[in-house]
């Protein structure tokens, strides 16, 4: 369940990144946070 919620959040962050929403609000650090947390999760799975 938590993996599903996490990946929904990750996809939402990616969509907001590609539409420019994060850059306009100076929230690009969210993309880096998701990238850092996805890498160990992918190694685990």
Secondary structure, DSSP 8 states (H G I E B T S, - for coil): -HHHHHHHHHHHHHHHHHHTHHHHTT-THHHHHHHHHHHHHHHH-
